[in-house]
Amino acid sequence: MKVKELIEKLSKCPDDMIVVTDGYENGFDNLIDIEIIDVYERKNKSWWDGDYTKRDISTDKIKCVYIHSRSMTNI
């Protein structure tokens, strides 16, 4: 994905929305797409855990922009 395409996609999202991406592993990949997903903030997480999870862990649901570099079917 090129910068112009990313800007076009992000310009359709609310300005105050949190942006998340995959974490922890190494290396770099091209961006595939962005989408709006629901996440839940992790409390008392380990250092290797991401700040958010897709599983409901009894915290408030947060809508965010997920920028991903792989198919959602791989997650």
FIKOLZA-1660 file (N, C-alpha, C; in steps of 0.1 Angstrom, whole numbers, plus 5000, padded with zeros to 4 digits):
% residues 75
   i   px   py   pz ch aa at
   1 5008 4988 5000  A  M  N
   1 5000 5000 5000  A  M CA
   1 5009 5012 5000  A  M  C
   2 5005 5022 4992  A  K  N
   2 5013 5034 4991  A  K CA
   2 5007 5045 5001  A  K  C
   3 5014 5055 5004  A  V  N
   3 5010 5066 5013  A  V CA
   3 4997 5072 5009  A  V  C
   4 4995 5075 4996  A  K  N
   4 4983 5081 4991  A  K CA
   4 4971 5073 4994  A  K  C
   5 4972 5060 4991  A  E  N
   5 4961 5051 4994  A  E CA
   5 4957 5050 5009  A  E  C
   6 4968 5049 5017  A  L  N
   6 4965 5049 5032  A  L CA
   6 4959 5061 5036  A  L  C
   7 4963 5073 5032  A  I  N
   7 4957 5086 5035  A  I CA
   7 4942 5086 5031  A  I  C
   8 4939 5082 5019  A  E  N
   8 4925 5081 5014  A  E CA
   8 4917 5073 5023  A  E  C
   9 4922 5061 5027  A  K  N
   9 4914 5052 5036  A  K CA
   9 4912 5058 5050  A  K  C
  10 4923 5063 5055  A  L  N
  10 4922 5069 5069  A  L CA
  10 4913 5082 5069  A  L  C
  11 4913 5089 5059  A  S  N
  11 4905 5101 5058  A  S CA
  11 4890 5099 5060  A  S  C
  12 4886 5086 5058  A  K  N
  12 4872 5083 5060  A  K CA
  12 4868 5079 5074  A  K  C
  13 4879 5078 5083  A  C  N
  13 4877 5074 5097  A  C CA
  13 4876 5086 5106  A  C  C
  14 4869 5085 5117  A  P  N
  14 4869 5096 5127  A  P CA
  14 4883 5100 5131  A  P  C
  15 4885 5113 5133  A  D  N
  15 4899 5118 5137  A  D CA
  15 4904 5113 5150  A  D  C
  16 4894 5110 5159  A  D  N
  16 4899 5106 5173  A  D CA
  16 4899 5091 5175  A  D  C
  17 4898 5083 5165  A  M  N
  17 4898 5069 5166  A  M CA
  17 4912 5064 5168  A  M  C
  18 4913 5054 5177  A  I  N
  18 4926 5048 5180  A  I CA
  18 4930 5039 5168  A  I  C
  19 4943 5039 5165  A  V  N
  19 4948 5031 5154  A  V CA
  19 4957 5020 5160  A  V  C
  20 4954 5007 5156  A  V  N
  20 4962 4996 5161  A  V CA
  20 4967 4988 5149  A  V  C
  21 4978 4980 5152  A  T  N
  21 4983 4970 5142  A  T CA
  21 4989 4958 5150  A  T  C
  22 4993 4948 5143  A  D  N
  22 4998 4936 5149  A  D CA
  22 5011 4940 5157  A  D  C
  23 5014 4932 5167  A  G  N
  23 5025 4935 5176  A  G CA
  23 5034 4923 5178  A  G  C
  24 5045 4924 5185  A  Y  N
  24 5054 4915 5191  A  Y CA
  24 5064 4908 5181  A  Y  C
  25 5059 4902 5171  A  E  N
  25 5069 4895 5162  A  E CA
  25 5078 4905 5154  A  E  C
  26 5088 4899 5147  A  N  N
  26 5097 4908 5140  A  N CA
  26 5095 4908 5125  A  N  C
  27 5102 4917 5118  A  G  N
  27 5101 4919 5104  A  G CA
  27 5091 4929 5100  A  G  C
  28 5090 4931 5087  A  F  N
  28 5081 4941 5081  A  F CA
  28 5074 4935 5069  A  F  C
  29 5062 4939 5067  A  D  N
  29 5054 4935 5056  A  D CA
  29 5047 4947 5050  A  D  C
  30 5042 4946 5038  A  N  N
  30 5034 4956 5032  A  N CA
  30 5020 4956 5038  A  N  C
  31 5014 4968 5039  A  L  N
  31 5000 4969 5044  A  L CA
  31 4991 4963 5034  A  L  C
  32 4981 4956 5038  A  I  N
  32 4971 4951 5029  A  I CA
  32 4958 4959 5029  A  I  C
  33 4953 4963 5041  A  D  N
  33 4941 4970 5042  A  D CA
  33 4939 4976 5056  A  D  C
  34 4929 4984 5058  A  I  N
  34 4925 4989 5071  A  I CA
  34 4910 4985 5073  A  I  C
  35 4906 4984 5085  A  E  N
  35 4892 4981 5088  A  E CA
  35 4889 4986 5102  A  E  C
  36 4876 4988 5104  A  I  N
  36 4872 4992 5118  A  I CA
  36 4868 4979 5125  A  I  C
  37 4874 4977 5137  A  I  N
  37 4872 4965 5145  A  I CA
  37 4869 4970 5159  A  I  C
  38 4863 4961 5167  A  D  N
  38 4861 4963 5182  A  D CA
  38 4872 4956 5189  A  D  C
  39 4878 4963 5199  A  V  N
  39 4889 4957 5207  A  V CA
  39 4885 4960 5222  A  V  C
  40 4893 4953 5231  A  Y  N
  40 4891 4955 5245  A  Y CA
  40 4905 4958 5251  A  Y  C
  41 4906 4968 5260  A  E  N
  41 4919 4971 5266  A  E CA
  41 4922 4960 5276  A  E  C
  42 4935 4956 5276  A  R  N
  42 4940 4946 5285  A  R CA
  42 4944 4954 5298  A  R  C
  43 4941 4949 5309  A  K  N
  43 4945 4954 5322  A  K CA
  43 4956 4944 5328  A  K  C
  44 4966 4949 5334  A  N  N
  44 4976 4940 5341  A  N CA
  44 4982 4931 5331  A  N  C
  45 4986 4935 5319  A  K  N
  45 4991 4927 5309  A  K CA
  45 5006 4924 5311  A  K  C
  46 5010 4913 5305  A  S  N
  46 5025 4910 5305  A  S CA
  46 5031 4918 5294  A  S  C
  47 5044 4919 5295  A  W  N
  47 5052 4928 5285  A  W CA
  47 5050 4923 5271  A  W  C
  48 5047 4911 5269  A  W  N
  48 5046 4905 5255  A  W CA
  48 5032 4907 5250  A  W  C
  49 5022 4910 5258  A  D  N
  49 5009 4911 5254  A  D CA
  49 5007 4925 5247  A  D  C
  50 4998 4925 5237  A  G  N
  50 4994 4938 5231  A  G CA
  50 4985 4946 5241  A  G  C
  51 4984 4959 5238  A  D  N
  51 4976 4967 5247  A  D CA
  51 4961 4964 5246  A  D  C
  52 4957 4958 5235  A  Y  N
  52 4943 4954 5232  A  Y CA
  52 4941 4940 5228  A  Y  C
  53 4929 4935 5229  A  T  N
  53 4926 4921 5225  A  T CA
  53 4913 4921 5218  A  T  C
  54 4910 4912 5209  A  K  N
  54 4897 4911 5202  A  K CA
  54 4887 4903 5211  A  K  C
  55 4892 4896 5221  A  R  N
  55 4883 4889 5230  A  R CA
  55 4878 4898 5240  A  R  C
  56 4865 4896 5243  A  D  N
  56 4858 4904 5254  A  D CA
  56 4864 4900 5267  A  D  C
  57 4871 4909 5274  A  I  N
  57 4877 4906 5287  A  I CA
  57 4871 4915 5298  A  I  C
  58 4858 4918 5296  A  S  N
  58 4850 4926 5306  A  S CA
  58 4855 4940 5308  A  S  C
  59 4860 4946 5297  A  T  N
  59 4863 4960 5297  A  T CA
  59 4854 4966 5286  A  T  C
  60 4854 4980 5286  A  D  N
  60 4846 4986 5276  A  D CA
  60 4851 4984 5262  A  D  C
  61 4842 4981 5253  A  K  N
  61 4845 4979 5239  A  K CA
  61 4850 4992 5233  A  K  C
  62 4861 4991 5225  A  I  N
  62 4866 5003 5218  A  I CA
  62 4866 5001 5203  A  I  C
  63 4861 5009 5196  A  K  N
  63 4861 5009 5181  A  K CA
  63 4875 5015 5177  A  K  C
  64 4882 5008 5168  A  C  N
  64 4895 5013 5164  A  C CA
  64 4897 5010 5149  A  C  C
  65 4907 5016 5143  A  V  N
  65 4912 5013 5130  A  V CA
  65 4923 5003 5131  A  V  C
  66 4921 4992 5124  A  Y  N
  66 4931 4981 5124  A  Y CA
  66 4938 4982 5111  A  Y  C
  67 4951 4985 5111  A  I  N
  67 4959 4985 5099  A  I CA
  67 4966 4971 5099  A  I  C
  68 4963 4963 5089  A  H  N
  68 4969 4950 5089  A  H CA
  68 4977 4947 5077  A  H  C
  69 4987 4938 5078  A  S  N
  69 4995 4934 5067  A  S CA
  69 4993 4919 5063  A  S  C
  70 4983 4913 5069  A  R  N
  70 4979 4900 5065  A  R CA
  70 4964 4898 5066  A  R  C
  71 4960 4887 5060  A  S  N
  71 4946 4885 5060  A  S CA
  71 4940 4883 5074  A  S  C
  72 4928 4888 5076  A  M  N
  72 4922 4885 5090  A  M CA
  72 4919 4871 5092  A  M  C
  73 4919 4863 5082  A  T  N
  73 4917 4848 5084  A  T CA
  73 4929 4842 5090  A  T  C
  74 4941 4848 5090  A  N  N
  74 4953 4843 5096  A  N CA
  74 4954 4846 5111  A  N  C
  75 4945 4854 5116  A  I  N
  75 4946 4858 5130  A  I CA
  75 4939 4849 5139  A  I  C
% end
